Amino acid sequence: MTGSSLGFAVVVDDEPLICSIIAEILEAEGWNVTQTGDALSAITAVKATSASLVIADIDLGLGPTGIDVVQRARADNPSIGVVFITNLADPRITGKGWSAIPDDASYIVKTEISSTAALRAAVTQALDVRTGVARPPMVETATQSLSNTQIGVLKLVSEGLSNDEIAAARATTVRAVERLLSRTMAAANIPPGPSARVQLARLYWDQLNGR
């Protein structure tokens, strides 16, 4: 236990065991931790404690998600540190609320929940964002360098949509889609050519399946 409190943290997960493991590690580091099992309780706890850190499972079962918790927390405190609990190194790849996941969020993969070092790294990275300290991604992935917008278009390509269909889905022009695809390929180190679209789709499915 550290000599003084690091502040208040809220952990939300619908699995009590995961909550307790994370809380135990954080408390040993010096945090005052509130454990919650649903989004509404977490939102209430964040506001009541003026928490400086929220650790949220993205999928909380029926009802609001961890993303909803973070959106509400950030609305009240834009600088709050955010760590998502996930089964994927880059949960944006699922497309589930991808536009609402902050680019500066850190992630802790569920298989690493019990690792003090992994959790400490994720928390440190999340809090470093608030102070303007540059940080590397917690887990190096093929999609880590992509923006939320690029992740979104990657998903649409994987679904087989043409540029015209992507433009319609995004309420933009075909030319804008072409530019976005070009930037996405460059960020993902995929060279332009006849197979580029296939490689984009493969990148999405590989990441979705944890490859």
Residue pairs with C-beta under 8 A, 6 or more apart in sequence:
1 27
1 28
1 30
2 29
2 30
3 30
4 30
5 30
5 31
5 32
6 29
6 30
6 31
7 31
7 32
7 51
7 52
7 53
8 31
8 32
8 33
8 34
8 49
8 50
8 51
8 52
8 53
9 26
9 31
9 32
9 33
9 34
9 51
9 52
9 53
9 54
9 55
10 33
10 34
10 36
10 42
10 45
10 46
10 49
10 51
10 53
10 54
10 55
11 19
11 22
11 23
11 26
11 33
11 34
11 35
11 36
11 54
11 55
11 56
12 19
12 36
12 37
12 38
12 39
12 41
12 42
12 54
12 55
12 56
12 57
12 60
12 66
12 69
13 19
13 22
13 37
13 56
13 57
13 60
13 85
14 37
14 38
14 57
14 60
14 61
15 57
16 35
16 37
18 57
18 85
18 110
18 113
19 35
19 36
19 37
20 35
21 113
21 114
22 33
22 55
22 85
22 113
22 119
23 33
23 35
25 116
25 119
25 120
26 33
26 55
26 119
26 123
27 33
28 116
29 120
29 123
31 53
32 49
34 45
34 49
34 51
36 42
36 45
38 60
38 61
38 63
38 64
39 60
39 63
39 64
39 65
39 66
39 68
39 69
40 63
40 64
42 54
42 56
42 69
43 68
43 69
43 72
43 73
45 51
46 54
46 69
46 72
46 73
46 76
46 77
46 80
47 76
50 77
51 73
51 77
51 80
52 77
52 79
52 80
52 81
52 127
53 80
53 81
53 82
53 83
53 123
53 126
53 127
54 69
54 70
54 73
54 80
54 81
54 82
54 83
55 83
55 84
55 85
55 108
55 123
56 66
56 67
56 69
56 70
56 82
56 83
56 84
56 85
57 66
57 84
57 85
57 86
58 65
58 66
58 67
58 84
58 85
58 86
58 91
58 96
58 97
59 65
59 66
60 66
65 96
65 97
66 84
66 85
67 96
67 97
67 100
67 101
70 82
70 84
70 100
70 101
70 102
70 105
71 100
73 80
73 82
74 80
74 82
74 102
79 130
80 130
81 106
81 123
81 126
81 127
81 129
81 130
82 102
82 104
82 105
82 106
82 126
83 105
83 106
83 107
83 108
83 122
83 123
83 126
84 91
84 101
84 105
84 106
84 107
84 108
85 107
85 108
85 110
85 113
86 107
86 108
86 109
86 110
87 109
87 110
87 210
88 94
88 107
88 109
88 207
88 208
88 210
89 107
89 109
89 138
89 139
89 141
89 144
89 210
90 107
90 139
90 141
90 143
90 144
90 151
90 207
91 101
91 107
92 98
92 101
92 143
92 146
92 148
92 151
93 143
93 151
93 154
93 155
93 204
93 207
93 208
94 208
95 151
95 152
95 155
98 148
98 151
98 152
98 155
99 148
99 149
99 152
101 148
103 147
103 148
104 126
104 129
105 126
106 121
106 122
106 123
106 125
106 126
106 138
107 122
107 138
107 139
108 118
108 119
108 122
108 138
109 118
109 139
112 118
112 119
113 119
118 138
121 138
122 138
124 135
125 135
125 136
125 137
125 138
128 134
128 135
129 135
137 144
141 207
142 188
142 203
142 206
142 207
143 151
143 154
143 188
143 203
143 207
145 187
145 188
146 154
146 184
146 187
146 188
147 187
149 180
150 180
150 183
150 184
150 187
152 170
153 166
153 170
153 177
153 180
153 181
153 184
154 184
154 188
154 200
154 203
154 204
155 204
156 165
156 166
156 169
156 170
157 166
157 181
157 197
157 200
157 201
157 204
158 200
158 201
158 204
158 205
160 201
161 169
163 174
163 177
163 178
163 181
164 174
166 177
167 173
167 174
167 176
167 177
170 176
170 177
181 200
182 192
184 200
185 191
185 192
185 196
185 200
188 200
188 203
190 196
190 199
190 200
190 203
